[in-house]
Amino acid sequence: MKSSAESNALQRIGVLGGGAWGTALANIAAAAGRDVRLWAFEPEVVEAVNATLENPVFLPGHRLDARIRAISHMGDLAGLDAILAVTPAQHLRPTLRRLAGELPEGAPVVLCAKGIEQGSLALMTEVLAQEAPQARAAVLSGPGFARDVVRGLPTATTIACQDAALGAALVAALGRPTFRPYLTDDLVGAEIGGAVKNVIAIACGIAEGRKLGDGARAALITRGFAELSRLGVALGGRQETLSGLCGLGDLVLTCSSLTSRNMSLGAALGEGRSVAEVLGERRSVAEGAASAPAVVALAAKHGVEMPICAAVDDVIAGRLDVDAAIVALLTRPFRAEGV
């Protein structure tokens, strides 16, 4: 275990993933005075960030802090004080497998991807424990859009970590007046909130695309939060965590703006476009589409009913069209609100 002096020692930060969110977090760390290495899979991202201090592929139009150095070799992350893993959830395992050899015992790895792994139904902390057991895990999750964060607009988020000293160190390393991390030791709650809200956001987008009205979206957010809470508590998360920034807060944001990749995907589906067509024209990842089957399978494994998530999964998989999914939800039996 490292001492409380660790809060002043996380000076060199690696960010694993050069998409919009990874770039925004790299900029936050750099603006907080850290030296940052941003690993990106795309050579054009590495070249552009180093040459122009901009990521024109995933976050165009925003100048980045000069303390960011983009890299293409994962070995260049060796020896850094902490790693922010921002690789999409379904690609995290092979990425961590490559990174594991560069991580010393006790290396902090902050998991920033929001999802549940297909097949294994593993949370991201479980994937990390399997692929890099020497690492100390933390989770960063909460409401925030990359373009707002990189502009310095006020954002609050959750850092979940069971190591209190490491949690305090991460807050000190990343926190700024306009980027405010709040600590919890509930990793499960933080992970479930981030994973499930993406699926519910697709449902809200479908309602938007079908022009079902603001009342339908409010109902989906509220009943979606009930689903999120049931699964989180069943897996050992705490209700107060799920009611905070990384649960309810993230859900409200993601379900209220077409800036959300997941809500905008749902809106396109609601307008009659196909899943393949919409996803095929995007370079960025809508995590909810990939996590939906894993969320539904994990819920079934634990005996948790999640009809909204199940409807989204059916639409994404092509088992139901949008109208049939809407009818299925609207014709469910009436029940007490707390159930």
Backbone hydrogen bonds in HBPLUS format (Angstrom, degrees):
<---DONOR---> <-ACCEPTOR-->    atom                        ^
c    i                          cat <-CA-CA->   ^        H-A-AA   ^      H-
h    n   atom  resd res      DA  || num        DHA   H-A  angle D-A-AA Bond
n    s   type  num  typ     dist DA aas  dist angle  dist       angle   num
A0006-GLU N   A0003-SER O   2.94 MM   3  5.75 164.7  1.97 120.5 125.0     1
A0007-SER N   A0004-SER O   3.14 MM   3  6.02 167.2  2.16 123.2 125.0     2
A0008-ASN N   A0005-ALA O   2.98 MM   3  5.70 161.2  2.02 119.0 124.5     3
A0009-ALA N   A0006-GLU O   2.82 MM   3  4.71 159.6  1.86 106.4 113.1     4
A0011-GLN N   A0009-ALA O   2.82 MM   2  5.49 134.9  2.02 106.1  92.4     5
A0035-ASP N   A0011-GLN O   2.91 MM  24  6.18 155.7  1.97 166.4 172.9     6
A0081-ASP N   A0012-ARG O   2.84 MM  69  5.27 138.7  2.01 138.6 152.0     7
A0013-ILE N   A0035-ASP O   2.90 MM  22  6.20 155.7  1.95 161.0 168.4     8
A0037-ARG N   A0013-ILE O   2.99 MM  24  6.46 155.4  2.05 154.2 161.6     9
A0014-GLY N   A0082-ALA O   2.91 MM  68  6.26 169.1  1.92 158.9 162.6    10
A0084-LEU N   A0014-GLY O   2.73 MM  70  6.13 161.5  1.76 158.6 164.0    11
A0015-VAL N   A0037-ARG O   2.81 MM  22  6.18 158.8  1.86 165.3 167.4    12
A0039-TRP N   A0015-VAL O   2.82 MM  24  6.04 161.6  1.85 168.8 174.8    13
A0016-LEU N   A0084-LEU O   2.74 MM  68  5.98 171.1  1.75 163.0 165.5    14
A0086-VAL N   A0016-LEU O   2.81 MM  70  5.50 151.5  1.89 137.9 147.4    15
A0017-GLY N   A0039-TRP O   2.89 MM  22  5.63 149.5  1.98 149.0 156.9    16
A0023-THR N   A0019-GLY O   2.94 MM   4  5.98 158.5  1.98 148.4 154.6    17
A0024-ALA N   A0020-ALA O   2.95 MM   4  6.16 156.0  2.01 145.7 152.5    18
A0025-LEU N   A0021-TRP O   2.92 MM   4  6.14 161.0  1.96 152.1 156.7    19
A0026-ALA N   A0022-GLY O   2.90 MM   4  6.08 152.4  1.98 144.2 152.4    20
A0027-ASN N   A0023-THR O   2.98 MM   4  6.22 150.3  2.07 143.5 151.4    21
A0028-ILE N   A0024-ALA O   2.97 MM   4  6.30 147.1  2.08 143.1 152.3    22
A0029-ALA N   A0025-LEU O   2.98 MM   4  6.25 167.2  1.99 154.2 156.1    23
A0030-ALA N   A0026-ALA O   2.96 MM   4  6.17 159.1  2.01 147.0 153.2    24
A0031-ALA N   A0027-ASN O   2.82 MM   4  5.93 159.6  1.86 146.5 152.5    25
A0032-ALA N   A0028-ILE O   2.96 MM   4  6.17 132.6  2.20 141.5 154.2    26
A0032-ALA N   A0029-ALA O   3.22 MM   3  5.07 131.0  2.47  90.4 103.5    27
A0034-ARG N   A0029-ALA O   3.02 MM   5  5.52 157.7  2.07 150.2 147.2    28
A0033-GLY N   A0030-ALA O   2.88 MM   3  5.14 155.4  1.94 110.8 115.3    29
A0036-VAL N   A0067-ARG O   3.22 MM  31  6.11 167.5  2.23 145.2 147.4    30
A0069-ARG N   A0036-VAL O   2.86 MM  33  6.22 153.5  1.93 149.7 158.1    31
A0038-LEU N   A0069-ARG O   2.91 MM  31  6.04 155.3  1.97 132.4 140.5    32
A0071-ILE N   A0038-LEU O   2.84 MM  33  5.92 156.1  1.90 139.2 141.1    33
A0040-ALA N   A0071-ILE O   3.19 MM  31  6.55 156.4  2.25 174.4 177.1    34
A0045-VAL N   A0042-GLU O   3.03 MM   3  5.39 134.8  2.25 107.4 119.2    35
A0046-VAL N   A0042-GLU O   3.30 MM   4  6.74 160.3  2.35 154.1 158.6    36
A0047-GLU N   A0043-PRO O   2.96 MM   4  6.18 169.5  1.97 155.6 158.3    37
A0048-ALA N   A0044-GLU O   3.03 MM   4  6.01 160.3  2.07 136.7 142.5    38
A0049-VAL N   A0045-VAL O   2.93 MM   4  6.03 170.9  1.94 157.0 159.5    39
A0050-ASN N   A0046-VAL O   3.17 MM   4  6.27 167.6  2.19 150.4 153.8    40
A0051-ALA N   A0047-GLU O   2.95 MM   4  6.00 147.3  2.06 144.1 153.7    41
A0052-THR N   A0048-ALA O   2.73 MM   4  5.51 163.5  1.75 152.4 156.8    42
A0053-LEU N   A0049-VAL O   2.92 MM   4  4.39 138.3  2.10 119.1 125.3    43
A0064-LEU N   A0053-LEU O   2.77 MM  11  5.04 158.8  1.82 144.4 148.3    44
A0059-LEU N   A0055-ASN O   2.89 MM   4  5.24 148.7  1.99 147.2 156.4    45
A0068-ILE N   A0065-ASP O   3.23 MM   3  6.02 162.6  2.26 122.9 124.6    46
A0076-ASP N   A0073-HIS O   2.98 MM   3  5.76 162.1  2.02 121.2 126.4    47
A0077-LEU N   A0074-MET O   2.96 MM   3  5.64 165.7  1.98 121.3 124.8    48
A0078-ALA N   A0075-GLY O   3.12 MM   3  5.51 165.3  2.15 111.8 116.3    49
A0080-LEU N   A0077-LEU O   3.42 MM   3  5.99 157.7  2.47 135.7 133.6    50
A0083-ILE N   A0108-PRO O   3.01 MM  25  6.33 157.6  2.06 148.4 155.5    51
A0110-VAL N   A0083-ILE O   2.72 MM  27  6.09 168.3  1.73 166.5 169.6    52
A0085-ALA N   A0110-VAL O   2.74 MM  25  5.89 157.8  1.79 152.4 160.3    53
A0112-CYS N   A0085-ALA O   2.87 MM  27  5.72 167.0  1.89 157.6 155.9    54
A0091-HIS N   A0088-PRO O   2.90 MM   3  5.48 156.7  1.96 121.2 129.1    55
A0092-LEU N   A0089-ALA O   3.26 MM   3  5.16 164.1  2.29 102.7 107.4    56
A0096-LEU N   A0092-LEU O   2.81 MM   4  6.00 163.9  1.83 163.5 167.3    57
A0097-ARG N   A0093-ARG O   2.91 MM   4  6.11 150.3  1.99 152.0 161.3    58
A0098-ARG N   A0094-PRO O   3.16 MM   4  6.38 147.9  2.27 137.5 144.1    59
A0099-LEU N   A0095-THR O   2.99 MM   4  6.27 148.7  2.09 142.9 152.5    60
A0100-ALA N   A0096-LEU O   2.81 MM   4  5.77 142.8  1.95 149.6 157.0    61
A0102-GLU N   A0099-LEU O   2.77 MM   3  5.51 158.7  1.81 129.0 136.2    62
A0103-LEU N   A0100-ALA O   3.12 MM   3  5.34 163.5  2.15 110.7 116.0    63
A0107-ALA N   A0104-PRO O   3.21 MM   3  5.62 152.4  2.29 139.1 134.8    64
A0106-GLY N   A0134-GLN O   2.75 MM  28  5.70 154.0  1.81 152.0 155.1    65
A0136-ARG N   A0107-ALA O   2.80 MM  29  5.79 161.7  1.83 136.0 141.1    66
A0109-VAL N   A0136-ARG O   2.89 MM  27  6.05 164.0  1.91 165.0 163.9    67
A0138-ALA N   A0109-VAL O   3.07 MM  29  6.25 136.0  2.27 153.2 148.2    68
A0111-LEU N   A0138-ALA O   2.73 MM  27  6.06 168.4  1.75 150.3 146.7    69
A0140-LEU N   A0111-LEU O   3.03 MM  29  6.12 162.8  2.06 140.6 144.3    70
A0117-GLU N   A0122-ALA O   2.97 MM   5  5.23 166.6  1.99 157.8 154.5    71
A0121-LEU N   A0117-GLU O   2.92 MM   4  5.05 134.9  2.13 144.1 151.9    72
A0120-SER N   A0118-GLN O   2.92 MM   2  5.72 135.1  2.12 105.2  92.2    73
A0126-GLU N   A0123-LEU O   3.03 MM   3  5.21 124.5  2.35  99.5 113.8    74
A0127-VAL N   A0123-LEU O   3.04 MM   4  6.45 151.0  2.13 149.6 158.2    75
A0128-LEU N   A0124-MET O   2.97 MM   4  6.22 159.8  2.01 147.5 152.5    76
A0129-ALA N   A0125-THR O   2.98 MM   4  6.18 158.3  2.03 142.0 147.8    77
A0130-GLN N   A0126-GLU O   3.05 MM   4  6.23 144.9  2.18 142.3 151.0    78
A0131-GLU N   A0127-VAL O   2.96 MM   4  6.15 157.2  2.02 153.1 159.2    79
A0132-ALA N   A0128-LEU O   2.75 MM   4  5.42 161.1  1.79 151.9 156.4    80
A0135-ALA N   A0132-ALA O   3.00 MM   3  5.79 170.9  2.01 129.2 132.2    81
A0139-VAL N   A0160-ALA O   2.83 MM  21  4.96 153.0  1.90 142.3 150.3    82
A0160-ALA N   A0139-VAL O   2.75 MM  21  4.96 162.7  1.78 149.9 155.1    83
A0141-SER N   A0158-THR O   2.98 MM  17  5.33 158.9  2.02 148.2 155.2    84
A0158-THR N   A0141-SER O   2.88 MM  17  5.33 152.4  1.96 136.9 146.1    85
A0148-ASP N   A0145-PHE O   3.03 MM   3  5.40 129.2  2.30 107.4 120.5    86
A0149-VAL N   A0145-PHE O   2.99 MM   4  6.27 164.7  2.01 160.5 165.3    87
A0150-VAL N   A0146-ALA O   2.92 MM   4  6.07 168.6  1.94 158.7 161.0    88
A0151-ARG N   A0148-ASP O   3.20 MM   3  5.15 130.9  2.45  94.1 107.2    89
A0153-LEU N   A0148-ASP O   3.04 MM   5  5.35 163.5  2.07 158.2 153.1    90
A0152-GLY N   A0149-VAL O   2.99 MM   3  5.16 156.2  2.05 105.4 113.0    91
A0155-THR N   A0178-THR O   2.89 MM  23  5.87 142.0  2.03 128.2 140.0    92
A0180-ARG N   A0155-THR O   2.87 MM  25  6.30 163.1  1.90 155.2 158.4    93
A0157-THR N   A0180-ARG O   2.98 MM  23  6.17 159.5  2.02 140.2 141.8    94
A0182-TYR N   A0157-THR O   2.78 MM  25  6.13 148.0  1.89 143.9 153.4    95
A0159-ILE N   A0182-TYR O   2.89 MM  23  5.95 160.6  1.92 143.3 146.9    96
A0184-THR N   A0159-ILE O   3.08 MM  25  6.39 141.1  2.24 150.3 149.6    97
A0161-CYS N   A0184-THR O   2.84 MM  23  6.37 155.5  1.90 153.4 157.4    98
A0167-GLY N   A0163-ASP O   2.88 MM   4  6.14 162.9  1.91 159.4 165.0    99
A0168-ALA N   A0164-ALA O   2.99 MM   4  6.21 161.9  2.03 149.6 153.4   100
A0169-ALA N   A0165-ALA O   2.97 MM   4  6.18 150.3  2.06 142.0 150.8   101
A0170-LEU N   A0166-LEU O   2.89 MM   4  6.16 154.3  1.96 154.9 160.9   102
A0171-VAL N   A0167-GLY O   3.05 MM   4  6.33 157.5  2.10 148.9 154.9   103
A0172-ALA N   A0168-ALA O   2.99 MM   4  6.21 159.8  2.03 146.5 151.9   104
A0173-ALA N   A0169-ALA O   2.88 MM   4  6.07 143.8  2.01 141.5 152.0   105
A0174-LEU N   A0170-LEU O   2.95 MM   4  6.02 149.3  2.05 149.5 155.7   106
A0175-GLY N   A0171-VAL O   2.74 MM   4  5.14 150.5  1.82 142.5 150.0   107
A0176-ARG N   A0179-PHE O   2.86 MM   3  4.86 167.4  1.88 140.2 143.6   108
A0179-PHE N   A0176-ARG O   3.07 MM   3  4.86 156.4  2.12 101.5 109.0   109
A0190-ALA N   A0186-ASP O   3.24 MM   4  6.43 161.2  2.27 144.6 149.8   110
A0191-GLU N   A0187-LEU O   2.95 MM   4  6.14 157.5  2.00 151.0 157.1   111
A0192-ILE N   A0188-VAL O   2.92 MM   4  6.09 171.2  1.92 161.9 163.7   112
A0193-GLY N   A0189-GLY O   3.07 MM   4  6.08 163.6  2.09 146.8 151.7   113
A0194-GLY N   A0190-ALA O   3.34 MM   4  6.45 163.2  2.37 141.4 145.2   114
A0195-ALA N   A0191-GLU O   3.00 MM   4  6.19 154.9  2.07 150.6 157.8   115
A0196-VAL N   A0192-ILE O   2.97 MM   4  5.92 175.4  1.97 157.6 159.0   116
A0197-LYS N   A0193-GLY O   3.25 MM   4  6.06 159.0  2.30 141.5 147.5   117
A0199-VAL N   A0196-VAL O   2.98 MM   3  5.34 127.1  2.26 107.9 121.1   118
A0200-ILE N   A0196-VAL O   3.12 MM   4  6.49 163.4  2.15 158.7 163.2   119
A0201-ALA N   A0197-LYS O   2.91 MM   4  6.03 148.0  2.01 142.7 151.5   120
A0202-ILE N   A0199-VAL O   3.14 MM   3  5.34 128.9  2.41  99.4 111.9   121
A0203-ALA N   A0199-VAL O   3.37 MM   4  6.83 153.8  2.44 144.4 150.6   122
A0203-ALA N   A0200-ILE O   3.04 MM   3  5.09 113.8  2.50  95.9 111.5   123
A0204-CYS N   A0200-ILE O   2.97 MM   4  6.37 154.9  2.04 151.1 158.4   124
A0205-GLY N   A0201-ALA O   2.87 MM   4  6.08 149.6  1.96 143.2 151.9   125
A0206-ILE N   A0202-ILE O   2.91 MM   4  6.22 152.9  1.98 149.1 156.1   126
A0207-ALA N   A0203-ALA O   3.07 MM   4  6.40 158.1  2.12 148.6 153.9   127
A0208-GLU N   A0204-CYS O   2.96 MM   4  6.25 149.2  2.06 142.2 151.1   128
A0209-GLY N   A0205-GLY O   2.79 MM   4  6.07 163.3  1.82 156.9 160.8   129
A0210-ARG N   A0206-ILE O   2.87 MM   4  6.04 146.2  1.98 148.1 157.3   130
A0212-LEU N   A0207-ALA O   2.94 MM   5  5.22 172.4  1.95 154.8 156.9   131
A0211-LYS N   A0208-GLU O   3.04 MM   3  4.96 154.2  2.11 100.6 108.4   132
A0217-ARG N   A0213-GLY O   3.38 MM   4  6.81 157.1  2.44 143.5 149.4   133
A0218-ALA N   A0214-ASP O   2.90 MM   4  6.17 161.1  1.94 152.1 157.2   134
A0219-ALA N   A0215-GLY O   2.94 MM   4  6.14 155.9  2.00 145.3 151.8   135
A0220-LEU N   A0216-ALA O   2.92 MM   4  6.17 156.9  1.98 149.1 155.3   136
A0221-ILE N   A0217-ARG O   2.90 MM   4  6.16 158.8  1.95 153.4 158.9   137
A0222-THR N   A0218-ALA O   2.98 MM   4  6.15 166.6  2.00 149.4 153.1   138
A0223-ARG N   A0219-ALA O   2.84 MM   4  5.93 173.2  1.84 155.5 157.8   139
A0224-GLY N   A0220-LEU O   2.67 MM   4  5.40 139.8  1.83 132.5 145.4   140
A0225-PHE N   A0221-ILE O   2.84 MM   4  5.98 144.5  1.96 139.3 148.1   141
A0226-ALA N   A0222-THR O   3.17 MM   4  6.53 144.9  2.30 137.5 146.8   142
A0227-GLU N   A0223-ARG O   3.09 MM   4  6.45 150.7  2.18 141.8 148.9   143
A0228-LEU N   A0224-GLY O   2.89 MM   4  6.17 166.0  1.90 153.4 157.0   144
A0229-SER N   A0225-PHE O   2.86 MM   4  5.99 159.8  1.90 147.4 152.9   145
A0230-ARG N   A0226-ALA O   2.97 MM   4  6.15 160.2  2.01 147.1 152.2   146
A0231-LEU N   A0227-GLU O   3.11 MM   4  6.38 167.8  2.13 157.8 159.7   147
A0232-GLY N   A0228-LEU O   2.96 MM   4  6.11 165.6  1.98 150.7 155.5   148
A0233-VAL N   A0229-SER O   2.94 MM   4  6.02 171.3  1.95 156.5 158.2   149
A0234-ALA N   A0230-ARG O   3.04 MM   4  6.10 156.3  2.10 142.0 149.2   150
A0235-LEU N   A0231-LEU O   3.05 MM   4  6.26 140.1  2.22 147.1 156.7   151
A0237-GLY N   A0232-GLY O   2.74 MM   5  4.99 150.9  1.83 156.1 145.9   152
A0236-GLY N   A0233-VAL O   3.03 MM   3  5.05 157.8  2.08 103.9 110.9   153
A0241-THR N   A0238-ARG O   3.11 MM   3  5.40 129.3  2.37 103.4 116.0   154
A0242-LEU N   A0238-ARG O   3.16 MM   4  6.53 162.1  2.20 152.6 157.4   155
A0243-SER N   A0239-GLN O   2.89 MM   4  6.08 134.7  2.10 145.2 157.8   156
A0244-GLY N   A0241-THR O   2.99 MM   3  5.14 160.1  2.03 108.5 114.1   157
A0248-LEU N   A0242-LEU O   2.88 MM   6  6.24 134.5  2.09 139.4 152.1   158
A0247-GLY N   A0244-GLY O   3.23 MM   3  5.52 156.0  2.29 108.0 115.2   159
A0249-GLY N   A0244-GLY O   2.96 MM   5  5.99 179.0  1.96 145.7 145.6   160
A0250-ASP N   A0245-LEU O   2.87 MM   5  5.95 126.6  2.16 143.5 154.7   161
A0251-LEU N   A0247-GLY O   2.92 MM   4  6.06 155.6  1.98 151.5 159.5   162
A0252-VAL N   A0248-LEU O   2.93 MM   4  6.10 165.4  1.95 156.1 158.2   163
A0253-LEU N   A0249-GLY O   3.20 MM   4  6.43 168.0  2.21 149.6 152.5   164
A0254-THR N   A0250-ASP O   2.97 MM   4  6.04 172.4  1.98 152.3 154.8   165
A0255-CYS N   A0251-LEU O   2.99 MM   4  5.97 144.8  2.12 146.2 154.9   166
A0256-SER N   A0253-LEU O   3.13 MM   3  5.29 164.7  2.16 110.4 114.0   167
A0260-SER N   A0257-SER O   3.12 MM   3  5.86 159.9  2.16 115.2 119.9   168
A0264-SER N   A0260-SER O   2.91 MM   4  6.02 163.4  1.94 150.7 156.0   169
A0265-LEU N   A0261-ARG O   3.01 MM   4  6.07 142.8  2.15 133.3 142.8   170
A0266-GLY N   A0262-ASN O   3.05 MM   4  6.33 163.3  2.07 148.0 151.8   171
A0267-ALA N   A0263-MET O   2.85 MM   4  6.14 153.6  1.92 149.9 157.7   172
A0268-ALA N   A0264-SER O   3.06 MM   4  6.25 154.4  2.13 141.8 147.5   173
A0269-LEU N   A0265-LEU O   3.03 MM   4  6.37 153.3  2.10 149.2 156.9   174
A0270-GLY N   A0266-GLY O   2.82 MM   4  6.08 155.2  1.88 150.1 157.5   175
A0271-GLU N   A0267-ALA O   2.99 MM   4  6.23 132.5  2.22 138.7 150.9   176
A0273-ARG N   A0268-ALA O   3.08 MM   5  5.66 158.6  2.13 156.8 150.3   177
A0272-GLY N   A0269-LEU O   2.97 MM   3  5.18 157.8  2.02 106.4 113.2   178
A0278-VAL N   A0274-SER O   3.10 MM   4  6.34 167.1  2.11 153.9 156.4   179
A0279-LEU N   A0275-VAL O   2.95 MM   4  6.07 174.7  1.95 163.8 164.5   180
A0280-GLY N   A0276-ALA O   2.90 MM   4  5.66 144.9  2.02 136.3 146.4   181
A0281-GLU N   A0278-VAL O   3.33 MM   3  5.68 148.8  2.44 105.0 112.8   182
A0282-ARG N   A0279-LEU O   3.26 MM   3  5.39 166.2  2.28 108.5 112.2   183
A0289-ALA N   A0286-ALA O   3.14 MM   3  5.94 140.9  2.30 122.1 129.6   184
A0291-SER N   A0287-GLU O   2.90 MM   4  6.06 152.8  1.97 154.1 163.1   185
A0292-ALA N   A0288-GLY O   2.93 MM   4  5.70 138.8  2.10 142.2 149.1   186
A0294-ALA N   A0291-SER O   2.99 MM   3  5.22 116.3  2.41 106.1 122.5   187
A0295-VAL N   A0291-SER O   2.79 MM   4  5.97 160.5  1.83 166.5 173.3   188
A0296-VAL N   A0292-ALA O   3.02 MM   4  6.23 168.1  2.04 157.8 160.1   189
A0297-ALA N   A0293-PRO O   2.97 MM   4  6.06 158.0  2.02 141.0 147.6   190
A0298-LEU N   A0294-ALA O   2.84 MM   4  5.92 158.7  1.88 147.6 153.6   191
A0299-ALA N   A0295-VAL O   2.91 MM   4  6.09 155.7  1.96 147.2 154.2   192
A0300-ALA N   A0296-VAL O   2.97 MM   4  6.19 159.3  2.01 147.0 152.4   193
A0301-LYS N   A0297-ALA O   2.96 MM   4  6.17 152.3  2.04 144.3 152.0   194
A0302-HIS N   A0298-LEU O   3.22 MM   4  6.47 139.6  2.39 140.2 149.5   195
A0302-HIS N   A0299-ALA O   3.11 MM   3  5.26 129.7  2.37  98.3 111.1   196
A0304-VAL N   A0299-ALA O   2.80 MM   5  4.78 174.6  1.80 142.7 141.7   197
A0303-GLY N   A0300-ALA O   3.17 MM   3  4.93 164.3  2.20 100.2 104.7   198
A0310-ALA N   A0306-MET O   2.94 MM   4  6.13 155.1  2.00 152.7 160.9   199
A0311-ALA N   A0307-PRO O   2.92 MM   4  6.08 150.8  2.01 142.8 149.7   200
A0312-VAL N   A0308-ILE O   3.03 MM   4  6.35 158.4  2.08 151.6 157.0   201
A0313-ASP N   A0309-CYS O   2.93 MM   4  6.16 162.0  1.96 149.6 154.7   202
A0314-ASP N   A0310-ALA O   2.93 MM   4  6.17 154.2  1.99 145.5 152.4   203
A0315-VAL N   A0311-ALA O   3.02 MM   4  6.31 152.1  2.10 146.5 153.6   204
A0316-ILE N   A0312-VAL O   2.89 MM   4  6.14 170.8  1.90 161.0 163.1   205
A0317-ALA N   A0313-ASP O   2.92 MM   4  6.00 157.7  1.97 148.8 155.0   206
A0319-ARG N   A0314-ASP O   2.85 MM   5  4.98 131.9  2.08 152.5 157.2   207
A0320-LEU N   A0314-ASP O   3.26 MM   6  5.40 154.2  2.34 117.0 115.4   208
A0318-GLY N   A0315-VAL O   3.12 MM   3  5.07 147.6  2.23  98.6 108.4   209
A0325-ALA N   A0321-ASP O   3.01 MM   4  6.27 155.4  2.07 155.5 163.1   210
A0326-ILE N   A0322-VAL O   2.98 MM   4  6.25 155.9  2.04 152.9 159.4   211
A0327-VAL N   A0323-ASP O   3.00 MM   4  6.23 163.9  2.02 150.3 154.3   212
A0328-ALA N   A0324-ALA O   2.94 MM   4  6.11 155.2  2.00 144.1 151.1   213
A0329-LEU N   A0325-ALA O   3.13 MM   4  6.40 150.8  2.22 144.6 151.1   214
A0330-LEU N   A0326-ILE O   2.93 MM   4  6.18 161.8  1.96 154.0 159.6   215
A0331-THR N   A0327-VAL O   2.98 MM   4  6.02 134.8  2.19 148.2 157.6   216
A0332-ARG N   A0329-LEU O   3.38 MM   3  5.54 167.0  2.40 108.3 109.4   217
A0339-VAL N   A0336-ALA O   3.24 MM   3  5.72 165.0  2.26 117.3 120.1   218
